Amino acid sequence: MAADRLSRIRNTLGAIPDFPKAGILFRDIFPVLRDAEVFKDLNEEIFEASKSYPDVECVVGLESRGFLFGPILAQKLSVPFVPIRKKGKLPGELISQTYELEYGTDCCEIQKGSVSKGQKVLIIDDLLATGGTMKAACDLLEKLEADIVLCLCIIELTGLKGKSKIDKPFKSLITFDD
């Protein structure tokens, strides 16, 4: 049952105070990966969430924890997996997107030609906080004229209102108010 699976996943997630800096409660996905049954539950929940979008033609994962779940989902859907990485991590001809952080800017990149014009893509990441990275990924894929059918996150920190930056269909599996 989905509610039971989500409860097991939620209860397995770690919570690390004052990481990466004081005042932050870090939601740690890695305990889920260390429990084979809960990890299986999580991948099943991700797959179930994707079923509402049966026309997905490509899964795009965000560096770095989106890489843990994206390839598994892509394999289950029999579609390609494409990574979006931080600047300087991908070879070849690239498309870049700069985005604002709380203190400064960052940049993400995708290999040119890895997503086709009009291709229906599902973006996956482990966590949505302020929404900056997911928004940048959407902007980057829009430069390639991809059709973003779903932005999917395992965890959403609702208090940070990151979802308000996303103007595409969005789904999170587990929410926290902190």
C-alpha positions as CSV (number, residue, x, y, z in Angstrom):
1,M,0.0,0.0,0.0
2,A,1.4,3.4,-1.0
3,A,0.7,5.1,2.4
4,D,2.6,2.3,4.2
5,R,5.5,2.6,1.8
6,L,5.7,6.4,2.1
7,S,5.5,6.1,5.9
8,R,8.5,3.6,5.9
9,I,10.4,5.9,3.6
10,R,9.7,9.0,5.7
11,N,10.7,7.2,8.9
12,T,14.0,6.0,7.4
13,L,15.1,9.4,6.2
14,G,17.8,11.0,8.3
15,A,17.7,14.5,9.8
16,I,21.1,16.1,10.6
17,P,21.0,19.4,12.5
18,D,23.3,22.2,11.6
19,F,24.5,20.7,8.3
20,P,25.8,22.1,6.0
21,K,25.7,25.2,8.3
22,A,24.2,26.2,11.6
23,G,20.4,26.5,11.6
24,I,19.9,24.0,8.8
25,L,18.2,20.7,9.3
26,F,19.6,18.5,6.5
27,R,17.2,15.8,5.2
28,D,19.4,12.8,4.5
29,I,18.3,10.4,1.8
30,F,21.2,8.0,2.2
31,P,19.7,5.9,5.1
32,V,17.0,4.9,2.6
33,L,19.6,3.7,0.1
34,R,21.2,1.6,2.9
35,D,17.9,-0.3,3.5
36,A,17.2,-2.5,0.5
37,E,13.5,-2.9,1.1
38,V,12.9,0.8,1.8
39,F,15.0,1.7,-1.3
40,K,12.8,-0.6,-3.3
41,D,9.7,1.0,-1.8
42,L,11.0,4.4,-2.8
43,N,11.8,3.4,-6.4
44,E,8.3,1.9,-6.6
45,E,6.7,5.2,-5.4
46,I,8.8,7.2,-7.9
47,F,7.6,4.8,-10.7
48,E,4.0,5.1,-9.5
49,A,4.2,8.9,-9.5
50,S,5.4,8.8,-13.1
51,K,2.5,6.7,-14.3
52,S,0.2,9.8,-14.4
53,Y,2.5,11.0,-17.2
54,P,2.6,8.0,-19.6
55,D,4.0,10.0,-22.5
56,V,7.4,10.5,-20.8
57,E,10.2,10.1,-23.5
58,C,13.2,11.0,-21.3
59,V,14.2,11.2,-17.7
60,V,16.5,14.1,-16.7
61,G,18.3,13.8,-13.4
62,L,19.8,16.7,-11.5
63,E,23.3,16.4,-10.0
64,S,24.0,14.7,-7.8
65,R,21.2,12.8,-6.0
66,G,18.9,12.9,-9.0
67,F,21.5,10.5,-10.5
68,L,20.6,7.9,-7.9
69,F,16.9,7.6,-8.9
70,G,16.7,8.9,-12.5
71,P,18.5,6.0,-14.2
72,I,16.3,3.4,-12.3
73,L,13.2,5.3,-13.4
74,A,14.4,5.6,-17.0
75,Q,15.1,1.9,-17.1
76,K,11.6,1.1,-15.8
77,L,10.1,3.4,-18.4
78,S,12.4,2.2,-21.2
79,V,13.5,5.7,-22.0
80,P,16.9,7.4,-22.0
81,F,18.4,9.1,-18.9
82,V,20.1,12.5,-19.3
83,P,22.1,14.2,-16.6
84,I,22.2,17.9,-15.8
85,R,25.4,18.7,-14.0
86,K,27.2,21.6,-12.4
87,K,29.5,23.7,-14.7
88,G,32.6,22.0,-15.9
89,K,31.6,18.4,-15.3
90,L,30.3,17.4,-18.7
91,P,32.4,16.9,-21.9
92,G,31.5,18.1,-25.4
93,E,29.3,21.0,-26.6
94,L,27.1,22.2,-23.8
95,I,24.1,24.4,-23.1
96,S,24.4,26.4,-19.8
97,Q,22.0,28.1,-17.4
98,T,23.1,30.5,-14.7
99,Y,20.9,30.9,-11.6
100,E,20.8,32.8,-8.4
101,L,21.6,31.4,-5.0
102,E,21.1,32.9,-1.6
103,Y,24.6,34.3,-1.8
104,G,25.8,34.5,-5.4
105,T,25.2,32.5,-8.5
106,D,25.7,28.9,-9.9
107,C,25.5,27.3,-13.3
108,C,24.2,24.0,-14.6
109,E,24.8,22.4,-18.0
110,I,23.5,19.7,-20.3
111,Q,25.1,18.2,-23.4
112,K,23.8,19.7,-26.6
113,G,21.7,17.2,-28.5
114,S,20.9,15.0,-25.5
115,V,17.3,16.2,-25.5
116,S,15.3,16.8,-28.7
117,K,13.0,19.6,-29.5
118,G,9.5,18.7,-28.3
119,Q,10.7,15.6,-26.4
120,K,8.6,15.0,-23.3
121,V,10.8,15.0,-20.2
122,L,10.4,14.2,-16.6
123,I,13.0,15.9,-14.3
124,I,13.9,14.2,-11.0
125,D,15.8,15.3,-8.0
126,D,15.9,14.2,-4.4
127,L,14.9,17.5,-2.7
128,L,13.2,20.8,-3.5
129,A,14.2,23.5,-1.1
130,T,14.3,27.1,-2.5
131,G,13.5,25.8,-6.0
132,G,16.6,27.5,-7.7
133,T,18.1,24.3,-9.1
134,M,14.9,22.9,-10.4
135,K,13.9,26.2,-12.0
136,A,17.4,26.4,-13.6
137,A,16.9,22.9,-15.0
138,C,13.5,23.9,-16.4
139,D,15.0,27.0,-18.0
140,L,17.8,24.9,-19.4
141,L,15.5,22.4,-21.0
142,E,13.3,25.2,-22.3
143,K,16.3,26.5,-24.2
144,L,16.4,23.1,-25.9
145,E,12.6,23.4,-26.5
146,A,11.9,20.2,-24.5
147,D,8.4,19.6,-23.2
148,I,8.6,19.3,-19.4
149,V,5.7,17.0,-18.3
150,L,6.7,16.7,-14.7
151,C,9.2,17.9,-12.1
152,L,9.4,15.2,-9.5
153,C,11.2,15.4,-6.1
154,I,11.3,12.9,-3.3
155,I,11.4,15.5,-0.5
156,E,9.9,19.0,-0.5
157,L,10.7,21.5,2.2
158,T,7.4,23.4,1.9
159,G,8.4,26.2,4.3
160,L,11.0,27.4,1.7
161,K,8.2,27.8,-0.9
162,G,10.4,26.5,-3.7
163,K,7.4,25.1,-5.6
164,S,6.3,28.7,-6.3
165,K,9.3,29.1,-8.7
166,I,8.3,26.1,-10.7
167,D,5.8,26.8,-13.5
168,K,5.6,23.2,-14.7
169,P,3.7,20.2,-13.2
170,F,5.3,19.4,-9.9
171,K,5.0,16.5,-7.5
172,S,6.8,15.6,-4.3
173,L,6.4,12.3,-2.5
174,I,7.2,13.5,1.1
175,T,6.9,17.0,2.5
176,F,8.4,18.7,5.6
177,D,7.4,22.1,6.9
178,D,10.9,22.9,8.1
